[in-house]
């Protein structure tokens, strides 16, 4: 009877170790999949940012050209512009 009890206890410990081994294997496999997915996402974002940068230079040059057209130029406020025109007509003030 003692021998059977000893064998059952050993069998129980072996089953516990096998279950623990199974759970750790599943855990590390999931961890490996997550690491691979993270690396792939980072690589895809890096390639995407390089592509956007190459496309963005063209887009930004178009935006700058559009904003730099005469219709969208920033001008002085009216009173300052009138003052400068008047100053140009009369000439510089003579020094005292």
LONU-977429 format. One record per residue: x, y, z of N, C-alpha, C, O in turn. Coordinates in nm, 4 decimals. Layout:
N
<site n_xx="X" n_yy="Y" n_zz="Z" ca_xx="X" ca_yy="Y" ca_zz="Z" c_xx="X" c_yy="Y" c_zz="Z" o_xx="X" o_yy="Y" o_zz="Z"/>
...
This chain:
96
<site n_xx="0.0824" n_yy="-0.1185" n_zz="0.0000" ca_xx="0.0000" ca_yy="0.0000" ca_zz="0.0000" c_xx="0.0880" c_yy="0.1264" c_zz="0.0000" o_xx="0.0564" o_yy="0.2230" o_zz="-0.0695"/>
<site n_xx="0.1942" n_yy="0.1266" n_zz="0.0746" ca_xx="0.2844" ca_yy="0.2409" ca_zz="0.0829" c_xx="0.3514" c_yy="0.2646" c_zz="-0.0527" o_xx="0.3730" o_yy="0.3790" o_zz="-0.0929"/>
<site n_xx="0.3837" n_yy="0.1568" n_zz="-0.1221" ca_xx="0.4464" ca_yy="0.1701" ca_zz="-0.2536" c_xx="0.3502" c_yy="0.2320" c_zz="-0.3550" o_xx="0.3910" o_yy="0.3133" o_zz="-0.4379"/>
<site n_xx="0.2237" n_yy="0.1940" n_zz="-0.3484" ca_xx="0.1237" ca_yy="0.2510" ca_zz="-0.4381" c_xx="0.1027" c_yy="0.3994" c_zz="-0.4053" o_xx="0.0906" o_yy="0.4821" o_zz="-0.4957"/>
<site n_xx="0.0986" n_yy="0.4326" n_zz="-0.2761" ca_xx="0.0822" ca_yy="0.5723" ca_zz="-0.2356" c_xx="0.2016" c_yy="0.6554" c_zz="-0.2822" o_xx="0.1843" o_yy="0.7681" o_zz="-0.3286"/>
<site n_xx="0.3219" n_yy="0.6008" n_zz="-0.2702" ca_xx="0.4420" ca_yy="0.6713" ca_zz="-0.3153" c_xx="0.4384" c_yy="0.6930" c_zz="-0.4670" o_xx="0.4755" o_yy="0.7998" o_zz="-0.5157"/>
<site n_xx="0.3938" n_yy="0.5918" n_zz="-0.5407" ca_xx="0.3855" ca_yy="0.6029" ca_zz="-0.6868" c_xx="0.2797" c_yy="0.7064" c_zz="-0.7271" o_xx="0.2994" o_yy="0.7827" o_zz="-0.8216"/>
<site n_xx="0.1672" n_yy="0.7083" n_zz="-0.6542" ca_xx="0.0636" ca_yy="0.8063" ca_zz="-0.6844" c_xx="0.1118" c_yy="0.9489" c_zz="-0.6567" o_xx="0.0841" o_yy="1.0406" o_zz="-0.7340"/>
<site n_xx="0.1840" n_yy="0.9667" n_zz="-0.5456" ca_xx="0.2362" ca_yy="1.0997" ca_zz="-0.5122" c_xx="0.3365" c_yy="1.1443" c_zz="-0.6181" o_xx="0.3331" o_yy="1.2595" o_zz="-0.6614"/>
<site n_xx="0.4250" n_yy="1.0554" n_zz="-0.6602" ca_xx="0.5223" ca_yy="1.0888" ca_zz="-0.7644" c_xx="0.4519" c_yy="1.1198" c_zz="-0.8965" o_xx="0.4906" o_yy="1.2114" o_zz="-0.9691"/>
<site n_xx="0.3481" n_yy="1.0419" n_zz="-0.9259" ca_xx="0.2713" ca_yy="1.0655" ca_zz="-1.0479" c_xx="0.2039" c_yy="1.2024" c_zz="-1.0418" o_xx="0.1968" o_yy="1.2724" o_zz="-1.1429"/>
<site n_xx="0.1547" n_yy="1.2409" n_zz="-0.9248" ca_xx="0.0910" ca_yy="1.3712" ca_zz="-0.9081" c_xx="0.1921" c_yy="1.4840" c_zz="-0.9331" o_xx="0.1621" o_yy="1.5807" o_zz="-1.0031"/>
<site n_xx="0.3126" n_yy="1.4705" n_zz="-0.8747" ca_xx="0.4158" ca_yy="1.5721" ca_zz="-0.8945" c_xx="0.4592" c_yy="1.5809" c_zz="-1.0408" o_xx="0.4849" o_yy="1.6899" o_zz="-1.0920"/>
<site n_xx="0.4669" n_yy="1.4676" n_zz="-1.1066" ca_xx="0.5042" ca_yy="1.4673" ca_zz="-1.2477" c_xx="0.3953" c_yy="1.5367" c_zz="-1.3299" o_xx="0.4256" o_yy="1.6148" o_zz="-1.4201"/>
<site n_xx="0.2698" n_yy="1.5084" n_zz="-1.2989" ca_xx="0.1612" ca_yy="1.5753" ca_zz="-1.3710" c_xx="0.1620" c_yy="1.7257" c_zz="-1.3448" o_xx="0.1377" o_yy="1.8046" o_zz="-1.4361"/>
<site n_xx="0.1897" n_yy="1.7657" n_zz="-1.2212" ca_xx="0.1995" ca_yy="1.9088" ca_zz="-1.1914" c_xx="0.3123" c_yy="1.9739" c_zz="-1.2709" o_xx="0.2954" o_yy="2.0830" o_zz="-1.3253"/>
<site n_xx="0.4258" n_yy="1.9077" n_zz="-1.2777" ca_xx="0.5373" ca_yy="1.9623" ca_zz="-1.3531" c_xx="0.5063" c_yy="1.9697" c_zz="-1.5019" o_xx="0.5448" o_yy="2.0657" o_zz="-1.5687"/>
<site n_xx="0.4371" n_yy="1.8693" n_zz="-1.5540" ca_xx="0.4000" ca_yy="1.8722" ca_zz="-1.6956" c_xx="0.3009" c_yy="1.9849" c_zz="-1.7253" o_xx="0.3109" o_yy="2.0515" o_zz="-1.8284"/>
<site n_xx="0.2061" n_yy="2.0057" n_zz="-1.6353" ca_xx="0.1103" ca_yy="2.1151" ca_zz="-1.6540" c_xx="0.1824" c_yy="2.2494" c_zz="-1.6452" o_xx="0.1554" o_yy="2.3385" o_zz="-1.7256"/>
<site n_xx="0.2726" n_yy="2.2655" n_zz="-1.5500" ca_xx="0.3489" ca_yy="2.3894" ca_zz="-1.5381" c_xx="0.4338" c_yy="2.4109" c_zz="-1.6640" o_xx="0.4425" o_yy="2.5225" o_zz="-1.7150"/>
<site n_xx="0.4957" n_yy="2.3043" n_zz="-1.7133" ca_xx="0.5752" ca_yy="2.3146" ca_zz="-1.8359" c_xx="0.4862" c_yy="2.3581" c_zz="-1.9532" o_xx="0.5267" o_yy="2.4419" o_zz="-2.0338"/>
<site n_xx="0.3662" n_yy="2.3019" n_zz="-1.9627" ca_xx="0.2732" ca_yy="2.3387" ca_zz="-2.0692" c_xx="0.2354" c_yy="2.4862" c_zz="-2.0600" o_xx="0.2378" o_yy="2.5571" o_zz="-2.1606"/>
<site n_xx="0.2001" n_yy="2.5336" n_zz="-1.9391" ca_xx="0.1604" ca_yy="2.6732" ca_zz="-1.9238" c_xx="0.2753" c_yy="2.7695" c_zz="-1.9535" o_xx="0.2543" o_yy="2.8730" o_zz="-2.0168"/>
<site n_xx="0.3967" n_yy="2.7363" n_zz="-1.9082" ca_xx="0.5112" ca_yy="2.8216" ca_zz="-1.9394" c_xx="0.5431" c_yy="2.8203" c_zz="-2.0884" o_xx="0.5837" o_yy="2.9224" o_zz="-2.1439"/>
<site n_xx="0.5251" n_yy="2.7061" n_zz="-2.1535" ca_xx="0.5471" ca_yy="2.6995" ca_zz="-2.2977" c_xx="0.4469" c_yy="2.7884" c_zz="-2.3714" o_xx="0.4844" o_yy="2.8618" o_zz="-2.4628"/>
<site n_xx="0.3206" n_yy="2.7818" n_zz="-2.3318" ca_xx="0.2188" ca_yy="2.8668" ca_zz="-2.3945" c_xx="0.2490" c_yy="3.0138" c_zz="-2.3667" o_xx="0.2373" o_yy="3.0975" o_zz="-2.4562"/>
<site n_xx="0.2876" n_yy="3.0454" n_zz="-2.2442" ca_xx="0.3197" ca_yy="3.1832" ca_zz="-2.2080" c_xx="0.4353" c_yy="3.2372" c_zz="-2.2918" o_xx="0.4256" o_yy="3.3469" o_zz="-2.3469"/>
<site n_xx="0.5445" n_yy="3.1616" n_zz="-2.3019" ca_xx="0.6599" ca_yy="3.2087" ca_zz="-2.3780" c_xx="0.6321" c_yy="3.2115" c_zz="-2.5281" o_xx="0.6888" o_yy="3.2945" o_zz="-2.5990"/>
<site n_xx="0.5473" n_yy="3.1239" n_zz="-2.5773" ca_xx="0.5093" ca_yy="3.1289" ca_zz="-2.7189" c_xx="0.4285" c_yy="3.2560" c_zz="-2.7460" o_xx="0.4514" o_yy="3.3229" o_zz="-2.8467"/>
<site n_xx="0.3352" n_yy="3.2897" n_zz="-2.6583" ca_xx="0.2581" ca_yy="3.4139" ca_zz="-2.6743" c_xx="0.3492" c_yy="3.5353" c_zz="-2.6645" o_xx="0.3336" o_yy="3.6310" o_zz="-2.7404"/>
<site n_xx="0.4434" n_yy="3.5321" n_zz="-2.5726" ca_xx="0.5388" ca_yy="3.6419" ca_zz="-2.5588" c_xx="0.6231" c_yy="3.6573" c_zz="-2.6853" o_xx="0.6482" o_yy="3.7692" o_zz="-2.7300"/>
<site n_xx="0.6666" n_yy="3.5459" n_zz="-2.7425" ca_xx="0.7452" ca_yy="3.5514" ca_zz="-2.8661" c_xx="0.6616" c_yy="3.6084" c_zz="-2.9810" o_xx="0.7126" o_yy="3.6865" o_zz="-3.0613"/>
<site n_xx="0.5353" n_yy="3.5706" n_zz="-2.9896" ca_xx="0.4471" ca_yy="3.6239" ca_zz="-3.0943" c_xx="0.4291" c_yy="3.7742" c_zz="-3.0755" o_xx="0.4322" o_yy="3.8489" o_zz="-3.1733"/>
<site n_xx="0.4106" n_yy="3.8196" n_zz="-2.9524" ca_xx="0.3956" ca_yy="3.9628" ca_zz="-2.9271" c_xx="0.5220" c_yy="4.0407" c_zz="-2.9631" o_xx="0.5133" o_yy="4.1509" o_zz="-3.0172"/>
<site n_xx="0.6388" n_yy="3.9846" n_zz="-2.9337" ca_xx="0.7647" ca_yy="4.0517" ca_zz="-2.9681" c_xx="0.7796" c_yy="4.0615" c_zz="-3.1198" o_xx="0.8194" o_yy="4.1658" o_zz="-3.1717"/>
<site n_xx="0.7479" n_yy="3.9538" n_zz="-3.1905" ca_xx="0.7567" ca_yy="3.9555" ca_zz="-3.3371" c_xx="0.6582" c_yy="4.0558" c_zz="-3.3951" o_xx="0.6930" o_yy="4.1292" o_zz="-3.4876"/>
<site n_xx="0.5356" n_yy="4.0608" n_zz="-3.3428" ca_xx="0.4373" ca_yy="4.1583" ca_zz="-3.3905" c_xx="0.4830" c_yy="4.3015" c_zz="-3.3631" o_xx="0.4645" o_yy="4.3898" o_zz="-3.4469"/>
<site n_xx="0.5421" n_yy="4.3243" n_zz="-3.2471" ca_xx="0.5937" ca_yy="4.4572" ca_zz="-3.2136" c_xx="0.7033" c_yy="4.4989" c_zz="-3.3117" o_xx="0.7053" o_yy="4.6126" o_zz="-3.3587"/>
<site n_xx="0.7936" n_yy="4.4072" n_zz="-3.3418" ca_xx="0.9019" ca_yy="4.4370" ca_zz="-3.4360" c_xx="0.8443" c_yy="4.4670" c_zz="-3.5745" o_xx="0.8895" o_yy="4.5598" o_zz="-3.6416"/>
<site n_xx="0.7450" n_yy="4.3890" n_zz="-3.6176" ca_xx="0.6841" ca_yy="4.4129" ca_zz="-3.7482" c_xx="0.6111" c_yy="4.5463" c_zz="-3.7535" o_xx="0.6187" o_yy="4.6168" o_zz="-3.8541"/>
<site n_xx="0.5409" n_yy="4.5817" n_zz="-3.6472" ca_xx="0.4689" ca_yy="4.7098" ca_zz="-3.6440" c_xx="0.5669" c_yy="4.8264" c_zz="-3.6456" o_xx="0.5455" o_yy="4.9245" o_zz="-3.7168"/>
<site n_xx="0.6735" n_yy="4.8164" n_zz="-3.5680" ca_xx="0.7731" ca_yy="4.9237" ca_zz="-3.5655" c_xx="0.8385" c_yy="4.9374" c_zz="-3.7027" o_xx="0.8606" o_yy="5.0490" o_zz="-3.7497"/>
<site n_xx="0.8694" n_yy="4.8262" n_zz="-3.7669" ca_xx="0.9279" ca_yy="4.8307" ca_zz="-3.9005" c_xx="0.8303" c_yy="4.8924" c_zz="-4.0010" o_xx="0.8703" o_yy="4.9729" o_zz="-4.0851"/>
<site n_xx="0.7030" n_yy="4.8547" n_zz="-3.9922" ca_xx="0.6025" ca_yy="4.9114" ca_zz="-4.0833" c_xx="0.5865" c_yy="5.0613" c_zz="-4.0598" o_xx="0.5749" o_yy="5.1373" o_zz="-4.1560"/>
<site n_xx="0.5857" n_yy="5.1052" n_zz="-3.9346" ca_xx="0.5761" ca_yy="5.2482" ca_zz="-3.9056" c_xx="0.6991" c_yy="5.3230" c_zz="-3.9553" o_xx="0.6872" o_yy="5.4353" o_zz="-4.0043"/>
<site n_xx="0.8155" n_yy="5.2631" n_zz="-3.9435" ca_xx="0.9378" ca_yy="5.3257" ca_zz="-3.9921" c_xx="0.9333" c_yy="5.3414" c_zz="-4.1437" o_xx="0.9649" o_yy="5.4478" o_zz="-4.1968"/>
<site n_xx="0.8936" n_yy="5.2341" n_zz="-4.2131" ca_xx="0.8833" ca_yy="5.2426" ca_zz="-4.3594" c_xx="0.7746" c_yy="5.3423" c_zz="-4.4002" o_xx="0.7911" o_yy="5.4155" o_zz="-4.4978"/>
<site n_xx="0.6653" n_yy="5.3455" n_zz="-4.3267" ca_xx="0.5585" ca_yy="5.4398" ca_zz="-4.3567" c_xx="0.6019" c_yy="5.5835" c_zz="-4.3362" o_xx="0.5657" o_yy="5.6709" o_zz="-4.4149"/>
<site n_xx="0.6797" n_yy="5.6093" n_zz="-4.2306" ca_xx="0.7267" ca_yy="5.7456" ca_zz="-4.2073" c_xx="0.8244" c_yy="5.7886" c_zz="-4.3162" o_xx="0.8248" o_yy="5.9052" o_zz="-4.3558"/>
<site n_xx="0.9073" n_yy="5.6961" n_zz="-4.3654" ca_xx="0.9976" ca_yy="5.7295" ca_zz="-4.4760" c_xx="0.9167" c_yy="5.7607" c_zz="-4.6013" o_xx="0.9487" o_yy="5.8551" o_zz="-4.6736"/>
<site n_xx="0.8131" n_yy="5.6829" n_zz="-4.6277" ca_xx="0.7283" ca_yy="5.7075" ca_zz="-4.7449" c_xx="0.6551" c_yy="5.8412" c_zz="-4.7311" o_xx="0.6486" o_yy="5.9189" o_zz="-4.8264"/>
<site n_xx="0.6001" n_yy="5.8678" n_zz="-4.6118" ca_xx="0.5312" ca_yy="5.9956" ca_zz="-4.5913" c_xx="0.6268" c_yy="6.1132" c_zz="-4.6044" o_xx="0.5893" o_yy="6.2191" o_zz="-4.6547"/>
<site n_xx="0.7503" n_yy="6.0945" n_zz="-4.5591" ca_xx="0.8485" ca_yy="6.2004" ca_zz="-4.5716" c_xx="0.8760" c_yy="6.2294" c_zz="-4.7187" o_xx="0.8854" o_yy="6.3457" o_zz="-4.7582"/>
<site n_xx="0.8888" n_yy="6.1263" n_zz="-4.7989" ca_xx="0.9138" ca_yy="6.1486" ca_zz="-4.9415" c_xx="0.7922" c_yy="6.2115" c_zz="-5.0093" o_xx="0.8082" o_yy="6.2942" o_zz="-5.0990"/>
<site n_xx="0.6723" n_yy="6.1742" n_zz="-4.9685" ca_xx="0.5514" ca_yy="6.2339" ca_zz="-5.0242" c_xx="0.5258" c_yy="6.3715" c_zz="-4.9643" o_xx="0.4721" o_yy="6.4602" o_zz="-5.0307"/>
<site n_xx="0.5641" n_yy="6.3882" n_zz="-4.8398" ca_xx="0.5377" ca_yy="6.5135" ca_zz="-4.7697" c_xx="0.6175" c_yy="6.6293" c_zz="-4.8241" o_xx="0.5700" o_yy="6.7429" o_zz="-4.8215"/>
<site n_xx="0.7374" n_yy="6.6044" n_zz="-4.8732" ca_xx="0.8161" ca_yy="6.7143" ca_zz="-4.9287" c_xx="0.7440" c_yy="6.7743" c_zz="-5.0487" o_xx="0.7413" o_yy="6.8963" o_zz="-5.0647"/>
<site n_xx="0.6867" n_yy="6.6910" n_zz="-5.1317" ca_xx="0.6121" ca_yy="6.7407" ca_zz="-5.2461" c_xx="0.4885" c_yy="6.8170" c_zz="-5.1988" o_xx="0.4601" o_yy="6.9259" o_zz="-5.2485"/>
<site n_xx="0.4164" n_yy="6.7615" n_zz="-5.1049" ca_xx="0.2966" ca_yy="6.8255" ca_zz="-5.0522" c_xx="0.3302" c_yy="6.9576" c_zz="-4.9852" o_xx="0.2609" o_yy="7.0572" o_zz="-5.0061"/>
<site n_xx="0.4365" n_yy="6.9595" n_zz="-4.9044" ca_xx="0.4739" ca_yy="7.0826" ca_zz="-4.8353" c_xx="0.5191" c_yy="7.1905" c_zz="-4.9332" o_xx="0.4917" o_yy="7.3086" o_zz="-4.9118"/>
<site n_xx="0.5878" n_yy="7.1514" n_zz="-5.0398" ca_xx="0.6271" ca_yy="7.2527" ca_zz="-5.1375" c_xx="0.5041" c_yy="7.3129" c_zz="-5.2046" o_xx="0.5021" o_yy="7.4331" o_zz="-5.2312"/>
<site n_xx="0.4013" n_yy="7.2323" n_zz="-5.2328" ca_xx="0.2784" ca_yy="7.2855" ca_zz="-5.2895" c_xx="0.2080" c_yy="7.3791" c_zz="-5.1923" o_xx="0.1568" o_yy="7.4835" o_zz="-5.2329"/>
<site n_xx="0.2050" n_yy="7.3434" n_zz="-5.0667" ca_xx="0.1404" ca_yy="7.4283" ca_zz="-4.9654" c_xx="0.2159" c_yy="7.5598" c_zz="-4.9515" o_xx="0.1544" o_yy="7.6661" o_zz="-4.9441"/>
<site n_xx="0.3484" n_yy="7.5533" n_zz="-4.9480" ca_xx="0.4271" ca_yy="7.6766" ca_zz="-4.9365" c_xx="0.4046" c_yy="7.7670" c_zz="-5.0574" o_xx="0.3913" o_yy="7.8885" o_zz="-5.0429"/>
<site n_xx="0.4005" n_yy="7.7084" n_zz="-5.1750" ca_xx="0.3762" ca_yy="7.7868" ca_zz="-5.2959" c_xx="0.2377" c_yy="7.8516" c_zz="-5.2899" o_xx="0.2221" o_yy="7.9683" o_zz="-5.3261"/>
<site n_xx="0.1390" n_yy="7.7774" n_zz="-5.2451" ca_xx="0.0035" ca_yy="7.8300" ca_zz="-5.2348" c_xx="-0.0030" c_yy="7.9435" c_zz="-5.1326" o_xx="-0.0664" o_yy="8.0460" o_zz="-5.1574"/>
<site n_xx="0.0626" n_yy="7.9252" n_zz="-5.0177" ca_xx="0.0588" ca_yy="8.0273" ca_zz="-4.9134" c_xx="0.1417" c_yy="8.1492" c_zz="-4.9498" o_xx="0.1154" o_yy="8.2583" o_zz="-4.8993"/>
<site n_xx="0.2408" n_yy="8.1334" n_zz="-5.0360" ca_xx="0.3272" ca_yy="8.2445" ca_zz="-5.0715" c_xx="0.2726" c_yy="8.3261" c_zz="-5.1876" o_xx="0.3359" o_yy="8.4238" o_zz="-5.2276"/>
<site n_xx="0.1582" n_yy="8.2901" n_zz="-5.2428" ca_xx="0.1024" ca_yy="8.3687" ca_zz="-5.3521" c_xx="0.0595" c_yy="8.5064" c_zz="-5.3000" o_xx="0.0371" o_yy="8.5237" o_zz="-5.1801"/>
<site n_xx="0.0481" n_yy="8.6041" n_zz="-5.3907" ca_xx="0.0208" ca_yy="8.7421" ca_zz="-5.3506" c_xx="-0.1116" c_yy="8.7570" c_zz="-5.2773" o_xx="-0.1252" o_yy="8.8446" o_zz="-5.1919"/>
<site n_xx="-0.2087" n_yy="8.6737" n_zz="-5.3091" ca_xx="-0.3398" ca_yy="8.6877" ca_zz="-5.2458" c_xx="-0.3332" c_yy="8.6555" c_zz="-5.0972" o_xx="-0.4171" o_yy="8.7021" o_zz="-5.0201"/>
<site n_xx="-0.2359" n_yy="8.5775" n_zz="-5.0569" ca_xx="-0.2289" ca_yy="8.5360" ca_zz="-4.9177" c_xx="-0.1093" c_yy="8.5954" c_zz="-4.8447" o_xx="-0.0753" o_yy="8.5500" o_zz="-4.7355"/>
<site n_xx="-0.0442" n_yy="8.6972" n_zz="-4.9035" ca_xx="0.0695" ca_yy="8.7603" ca_zz="-4.8376" c_xx="0.0192" c_yy="8.8424" c_zz="-4.7195" o_xx="-0.0847" o_yy="8.9080" o_zz="-4.7282"/>
<site n_xx="0.0911" n_yy="8.8384" n_zz="-4.6125" ca_xx="0.0552" ca_yy="8.9161" ca_zz="-4.4950" c_xx="0.1051" c_yy="9.0580" c_zz="-4.5171" o_xx="0.2213" o_yy="9.0778" o_zz="-4.5527"/>
<site n_xx="0.0201" n_yy="9.1559" n_zz="-4.4966" ca_xx="0.0592" ca_yy="9.2949" ca_zz="-4.5173" c_xx="0.0564" c_yy="9.3691" c_zz="-4.3843" o_xx="0.0059" o_yy="9.3195" o_zz="-4.2836"/>
<site n_xx="0.1118" n_yy="9.4881" n_zz="-4.3877" ca_xx="0.1102" ca_yy="9.5725" ca_zz="-4.2687" c_xx="-0.0315" c_yy="9.6212" c_zz="-4.2427" o_xx="-0.1121" o_yy="9.6280" o_zz="-4.3355"/>
<site n_xx="-0.0630" n_yy="9.6545" n_zz="-4.1207" ca_xx="-0.1930" ca_yy="9.7168" ca_zz="-4.0946" c_xx="-0.2026" c_yy="9.8474" c_zz="-4.1731" o_xx="-0.1010" o_yy="9.9083" o_zz="-4.2065"/>
<site n_xx="-0.3245" n_yy="9.8893" n_zz="-4.2018" ca_xx="-0.3467" ca_yy="10.0019" ca_zz="-4.2930" c_xx="-0.2799" c_yy="10.1297" c_zz="-4.2443" o_xx="-0.2191" o_yy="10.1998" o_zz="-4.3252"/>
<site n_xx="-0.2882" n_yy="10.1629" n_zz="-4.1178" ca_xx="-0.2302" ca_yy="10.2875" ca_zz="-4.0690" c_xx="-0.0781" c_yy="10.2874" c_zz="-4.0818" o_xx="-0.0192" o_yy="10.3917" o_zz="-4.1102"/>
<site n_xx="-0.0136" n_yy="10.1731" n_zz="-4.0616" ca_xx="0.1318" ca_yy="10.1654" ca_zz="-4.0759" c_xx="0.1700" c_yy="10.1753" c_zz="-4.2223" o_xx="0.2702" o_yy="10.2383" o_zz="-4.2563"/>
<site n_xx="0.0897" n_yy="10.1125" n_zz="-4.3108" ca_xx="0.1199" ca_yy="10.1189" ca_zz="-4.4535" c_xx="0.1050" c_yy="10.2621" c_zz="-4.5043" o_xx="0.1882" o_yy="10.3076" o_zz="-4.5827"/>
<site n_xx="0.0013" n_yy="10.3342" n_zz="-4.4619" ca_xx="-0.0198" ca_yy="10.4729" ca_zz="-4.5032" c_xx="0.0946" c_yy="10.5591" c_zz="-4.4531" o_xx="0.1424" o_yy="10.6468" o_zz="-4.5250"/>
<site n_xx="0.1388" n_yy="10.5351" n_zz="-4.3301" ca_xx="0.2495" ca_yy="10.6122" ca_zz="-4.2737" c_xx="0.3761" c_yy="10.5915" c_zz="-4.3559" o_xx="0.4484" o_yy="10.6876" o_zz="-4.3821"/>
<site n_xx="0.4043" n_yy="10.4688" n_zz="-4.3968" ca_xx="0.5242" ca_yy="10.4424" ca_zz="-4.4767" c_xx="0.5135" c_yy="10.5067" c_zz="-4.6152" o_xx="0.6121" o_yy="10.5602" o_zz="-4.6660"/>
<site n_xx="0.3966" n_yy="10.5020" n_zz="-4.6759" ca_xx="0.3789" ca_yy="10.5647" ca_zz="-4.8079" c_xx="0.3987" c_yy="10.7156" c_zz="-4.7955" o_xx="0.4650" o_yy="10.7765" o_zz="-4.8794"/>
<site n_xx="0.3423" n_yy="10.7754" n_zz="-4.6927" ca_xx="0.3577" ca_yy="10.9190" ca_zz="-4.6710" c_xx="0.5050" c_yy="10.9537" c_zz="-4.6486" o_xx="0.5535" o_yy="11.0555" o_zz="-4.6980"/>
<site n_xx="0.5750" n_yy="10.8697" n_zz="-4.5748" ca_xx="0.7166" ca_yy="10.8919" ca_zz="-4.5469" c_xx="0.7988" c_yy="10.8833" c_zz="-4.6749" o_xx="0.8928" o_yy="10.9606" o_zz="-4.6939"/>
<site n_xx="0.7633" n_yy="10.7886" n_zz="-4.7637" ca_xx="0.8349" ca_yy="10.7760" ca_zz="-4.8887" c_xx="0.8111" c_yy="10.8974" c_zz="-4.9786" o_xx="0.9027" o_yy="10.9399" o_zz="-5.0490"/>
<site n_xx="0.6887" n_yy="10.9548" n_zz="-4.9778" ca_xx="0.6567" ca_yy="11.0703" ca_zz="-5.0614" c_xx="0.7274" c_yy="11.1964" c_zz="-5.0144" o_xx="0.7762" o_yy="11.2753" o_zz="-5.0954"/>
<site n_xx="0.7326" n_yy="11.2144" n_zz="-4.8847" ca_xx="0.7910" ca_yy="11.3376" ca_zz="-4.8316" c_xx="0.9411" c_yy="11.3277" c_zz="-4.8152" o_xx="1.0080" o_yy="11.4300" o_zz="-4.8013"/>
<site n_xx="0.9947" n_yy="11.2097" n_zz="-4.8165" ca_xx="1.1382" ca_yy="11.1940" ca_zz="-4.7970" c_xx="1.1695" c_yy="11.1772" c_zz="-4.6500" o_xx="1.0827" o_yy="11.1966" o_zz="-4.5649"/>
<site n_xx="1.2916" n_yy="11.1416" n_zz="-4.6201" ca_xx="1.3278" ca_yy="11.1219" ca_zz="-4.4783" c_xx="1.3282" c_yy="11.2541" c_zz="-4.4040" o_xx="1.3502" o_yy="11.3604" o_zz="-4.4620"/>
<site n_xx="1.3032" n_yy="11.2448" n_zz="-4.2747" ca_xx="1.3035" ca_yy="11.3649" ca_zz="-4.1910" c_xx="1.4481" c_yy="11.4161" c_zz="-4.1796" o_xx="1.5404" o_yy="11.3376" o_zz="-4.1579"/>
<site n_xx="1.4670" n_yy="11.5472" n_zz="-4.1944" ca_xx="1.6034" ca_yy="11.6002" ca_zz="-4.1785" c_xx="1.6452" c_yy="11.5912" c_zz="-4.0336" o_xx="1.5635" o_yy="11.6088" o_zz="-3.9432"/>
<site n_xx="1.7721" n_yy="11.5641" n_zz="-4.0116" ca_xx="1.8231" ca_yy="11.5567" ca_zz="-3.8750" c_xx="1.8377" c_yy="11.6984" c_zz="-3.8194" o_xx="1.8799" o_yy="11.7874" o_zz="-3.8932"/>
<site n_xx="1.8048" n_yy="11.7227" n_zz="-3.6936" ca_xx="1.8142" ca_yy="11.8581" ca_zz="-3.6354" c_xx="1.9569" c_yy="11.8985" c_zz="-3.6126" o_xx="1.9829" o_yy="12.0087" o_zz="-3.5645"/>
